[in-house]
Amino acid sequence: MPTSQNPIVEWPRELYGLLEGMQIATGRDDKRYCRMDVDVDPNILFLLNDFEARVRHRQVRVRPSGCAECLVSEMNGLVGLGAASDPTRHIGKVRISFHDIQDDSCVDAAPQM
């Protein structure tokens, strides 16, 4: 089934803090993308890996802080970046990234769980 026919998956509420500071860039092909490098604790790393496995090849809907509209894109695989900036509270740093970002009205957004 093409990606466009799969239901859009909402970004989990418990992971919204990871999207703070989300900055979107436009590539040479005029497609938008973003990436965030974040420190994670064991629980957040588990939640991210679980979510990534469920949304592979599906669109993800996110609502960046301070933005009235939602964005829809595909999430790239997590990339481990090594040691955390604050190793007393976190076990490592990962890169969360999205490609082919598109504007979305959030009209059919499912309730947050």
N, C-alpha and C positions, 0 to 999 in steps of 0.2 A: 504494500500500500504506500503511495507517495506520502512524503512528509506532510504535505498540505491537507491530506485527508485524515491524519491522526489528530485526536483531540489535543488541544493545547494544555500543557501542564502548568499549574501555578507554582511559582517559586515559594518554598515553604516559609511560613511566618518566622519560625525560629532561626532562619538563616538570613533574614533581611538586614541585620546589622552588618553582614559581610559586604553588602552592596553600597555602604556609605562611601562617598567619594567616587562613585562610579563615573568615569569620564568616557564619553563616546568619541571615537575618531572615525574619519572617513578614509578609506584606502584609495589607491590609484584607480580602482575599478568603480569608484563611487559607492561602494557598499560600506555600511557602518559596522564597527566592531568595538569591543572594549575588553580590558583585562584588569584584574585587581590581584595584587599579591597580598595575602592575608596570613596572619598567624592563626593557628588552630590548636584547640585542645583535643584530646582523644574523642570526646563526644561529638564535637563539630566535624571532625575528620570523618567519623563513621557516618554521620548524617549526610555530608557532602558526597561521599562515595556511594551511599545507598541511593541518593537522589539522582546522581549522574547515571547510575546503572538503569534506573527506571525511565529516564528521559532520553536515552540514546536514540538519535535519529528522530526526535520529536521536538516540536517547538515549546519554548518555555516563556511564560508571561511574567514579567517583573515590573514593579512600580518603583522607580528610583526616588529617593527622598527628595522632596521639594518639587516634584513633577506631578502635574495633574493628570497626565495621560500615562498609559502603560506602554511597555515595549515588548515586542515578541521577537525571539531569535532562537537559534540553536546553541546549546551549550557545548563547548569543546571539552575534551577529556581533561581532567585535573592533571596538573603538572606539579610534582614535588620539587620544592626549591631549596630544601635543606633545613638548616637550623632556624628556629624562630628568633625574632628580634628580642623577645622576652621569654627566655627558656624557663623561667621560674613558674610561668603560668601556662605555657604552650609547649607542644611537642614538636612543632615544625611549622614551615611556611609553605603554602600552596598557591598556585596561580589559578584563579577562576576566570574563564574567558568565554565570550559569546561572539558569534559571527552572524553576518547578514541580519543586522538589527533593523526592525521595522516598527513604525508607530502603530499603536493599537488603542482603541477607544475604551477598553475595559468593560464594554457593555455586557458582554456575555461571561464576565469573570466569575468563576466559581467561588463560593464562600471559602474563606481561609479556614484551614484546620489547624 
